[in-house]
Amino acid sequence: MFNLISSFASWLKAQVKLSLVLLRFPGVRIQRPSVWQFDTLDAIEIETGVWIGPFTEIVAYAQSPRSQVAGKLILKRGAIVAAGACIRAAGGVISIGEDSGVGQGSVVVASSHSIASGKTYLRCEWDENRTGITIGSNVWVGAGCTLLPGISIGNNSIIGAGSVVSKSVPENEIWAGVPARFLKKII
């Protein structure tokens, strides 16, 4: 019985948070189900025409116990976060530019754990030297991609499906692979 009550309370809390986002940002279209976790609405900035697909998880924490770096999620006009994507803006800022899309099942992470010998890695503080992700305008991030902290993707670039991006991508380029590497210029 406790699990049933706990599950209902979690569902209700998620619905309240989603409702707060919709009230604050009426120009966003969010398909359900969608999970939103945040400590303050100030950690979220959404412009008009943004679309969030179903089964997404959006995390935006301005403050985190594992990092002194503030987190924030910025979704510019016309940005799309497709079904099943996970956006984690804690311990760094994630900015997705105008008319840019993050494909289905992609993961965008603003920070990562540091490691230390003799310590449990998942309990370590977050690495504050590589934080945040900036995705420029008119960028296409294919399905199933992972974008790691500390990178930027320049305007008009494309990331091929299934890629792991661990370093910054210049404007007007196509990158793909694990790890992602330059394939060609967009002319």
URFENKA-V119147 format. One record per residue. N is the residue number from 1. RES is the residue in one small letter. SS is DSSP state (alpha for helix, beta for strand, coil for the rest). OMEGA is omega as a letter, one per 40 degrees, with the letter a starting at -180 (NA if undefined). D_CENTER is the distance of its C-alpha to the mean C-alpha in Angstrom with 1 decimal. Layout:
n & res & ss & omega & d_center
N & RES & SS & OMEGA & D_CENTER
N & RES & SS & OMEGA & D_CENTER
This chain:
n & res & ss & omega & d_center
1 & m & coil & i & 34.7
2 & f & alpha & i & 32.5
3 & n & alpha & i & 29.6
4 & l & alpha & i & 30.1
5 & i & alpha & i & 30.0
6 & s & alpha & i & 27.0
7 & s & alpha & i & 25.1
8 & f & alpha & i & 26.2
9 & a & alpha & i & 25.3
10 & s & alpha & i & 21.7
11 & w & alpha & a & 21.6
12 & l & alpha & i & 23.2
13 & k & alpha & i & 20.9
14 & a & alpha & i & 17.8
15 & q & alpha & i & 19.8
16 & v & alpha & i & 20.7
17 & k & alpha & i & 17.2
18 & l & alpha & i & 16.3
19 & s & alpha & i & 19.6
20 & l & alpha & i & 19.0
21 & v & alpha & a & 15.9
22 & l & alpha & i & 18.1
23 & l & alpha & a & 21.0
24 & r & alpha & a & 19.3
25 & f & coil & a & 17.6
26 & p & coil & a & 20.2
27 & g & coil & a & 19.0
28 & v & beta & i & 15.9
29 & r & beta & a & 16.6
30 & i & beta & i & 15.0
31 & q & coil & a & 16.5
32 & r & coil & e & 17.4
33 & p & coil & i & 16.9
34 & s & beta & a & 13.5
35 & v & beta & i & 12.5
36 & w & beta & i & 11.5
37 & q & beta & i & 11.9
38 & f & beta & i & 12.6
39 & d & coil & i & 15.7
40 & t & coil & i & 16.5
41 & l & alpha & i & 15.7
42 & d & alpha & i & 16.0
43 & a & alpha & a & 12.6
44 & i & beta & i & 11.4
45 & e & beta & a & 12.7
46 & i & beta & i & 12.9
47 & e & coil & a & 15.6
48 & t & coil & i & 17.8
49 & g & coil & i & 17.5
50 & v & beta & i & 13.8
51 & w & beta & i & 13.6
52 & i & beta & a & 11.4
53 & g & coil & i & 12.9
54 & p & coil & i & 14.6
55 & f & coil & i & 13.6
56 & t & beta & i & 9.9
57 & e & beta & a & 8.5
58 & i & beta & i & 6.7
59 & v & beta & i & 7.4
60 & a & beta & i & 8.6
61 & y & beta & i & 11.7
62 & a & coil & a & 13.9
63 & q & coil & i & 16.1
64 & s & beta & i & 15.9
65 & p & coil & a & 19.1
66 & r & coil & a & 18.0
67 & s & beta & i & 17.2
68 & q & coil & a & 18.8
69 & v & coil & a & 15.9
70 & a & coil & i & 14.5
71 & g & coil & i & 10.9
72 & k & beta & i & 9.8
73 & l & beta & i & 7.3
74 & i & beta & i & 9.3
75 & l & beta & a & 9.6
76 & k & coil & a & 12.9
77 & r & coil & i & 15.8
78 & g & coil & i & 15.6
79 & a & coil & i & 11.9
80 & i & beta & i & 11.2
81 & v & beta & a & 8.6
82 & a & coil & a & 11.2
83 & a & coil & i & 12.6
84 & g & coil & i & 11.4
85 & a & coil & i & 7.8
86 & c & beta & i & 5.8
87 & i & beta & a & 2.3
88 & r & beta & a & 4.5
89 & a & beta & i & 5.8
90 & a & beta & a & 9.3
91 & g & coil & i & 11.8
92 & g & coil & a & 10.3
93 & v & beta & i & 9.1
94 & i & beta & i & 6.1
95 & s & beta & i & 8.2
96 & i & beta & a & 8.4
97 & g & coil & a & 12.2
98 & e & coil & i & 14.9
99 & d & coil & i & 15.5
100 & s & coil & a & 12.6
101 & g & beta & i & 11.3
102 & v & beta & a & 8.7
103 & g & coil & a & 11.3
104 & q & coil & i & 12.2
105 & g & coil & i & 11.2
106 & s & coil & i & 8.7
107 & v & beta & i & 6.5
108 & v & beta & a & 4.0
109 & v & beta & a & 5.7
110 & a & coil & a & 7.2
111 & s & coil & a & 10.5
112 & s & coil & i & 12.9
113 & h & beta & i & 16.3
114 & s & coil & i & 19.4
115 & i & coil & i & 22.4
116 & a & coil & a & 26.0
117 & s & coil & i & 29.1
118 & g & coil & a & 30.5
119 & k & coil & i & 27.4
120 & t & coil & a & 25.2
121 & y & alpha & a & 22.0
122 & l & alpha & i & 19.7
123 & r & alpha & a & 21.6
124 & c & coil & i & 21.3
125 & e & coil & i & 19.8
126 & w & beta & i & 16.5
127 & d & coil & a & 17.2
128 & e & coil & i & 17.3
129 & n & coil & i & 18.3
130 & r & coil & a & 15.1
131 & t & coil & i & 12.2
132 & g & coil & i & 9.5
133 & i & beta & i & 8.3
134 & t & beta & i & 10.0
135 & i & beta & a & 10.2
136 & g & coil & i & 13.6
137 & s & coil & i & 15.4
138 & n & coil & i & 16.6
139 & v & coil & i & 14.3
140 & w & beta & i & 14.1
141 & v & beta & a & 11.8
142 & g & coil & a & 13.9
143 & a & coil & i & 13.6
144 & g & coil & i & 12.9
145 & c & coil & i & 11.4
146 & t & beta & i & 9.8
147 & l & beta & a & 8.6
148 & l & coil & a & 10.1
149 & p & coil & i & 10.3
150 & g & coil & a & 12.7
151 & i & beta & i & 12.5
152 & s & beta & i & 12.7
153 & i & beta & a & 13.4
154 & g & coil & i & 16.4
155 & n & coil & i & 17.5
156 & n & coil & i & 18.8
157 & s & coil & a & 17.6
158 & i & beta & i & 16.8
159 & i & beta & a & 15.2
160 & g & coil & a & 17.3
161 & a & coil & i & 16.3
162 & g & coil & a & 15.9
163 & s & coil & i & 15.4
164 & v & beta & a & 14.1
165 & v & beta & a & 13.4
166 & s & coil & i & 14.8
167 & k & coil & a & 16.3
168 & s & coil & a & 16.0
169 & v & beta & i & 17.0
170 & p & coil & i & 19.6
171 & e & coil & i & 20.1
172 & n & coil & i & 21.7
173 & e & beta & i & 21.3
174 & i & beta & i & 20.4
175 & w & beta & i & 19.1
176 & a & beta & i & 18.9
177 & g & coil & i & 19.8
178 & v & beta & e & 19.2
179 & p & coil & a & 18.8
180 & a & coil & i & 18.1
181 & r & beta & a & 21.1
182 & f & beta & i & 22.6
183 & l & beta & i & 24.4
184 & k & beta & i & 25.7
185 & k & beta & i & 25.7
186 & i & coil & a & 25.1
187 & i & coil & NA & 28.3
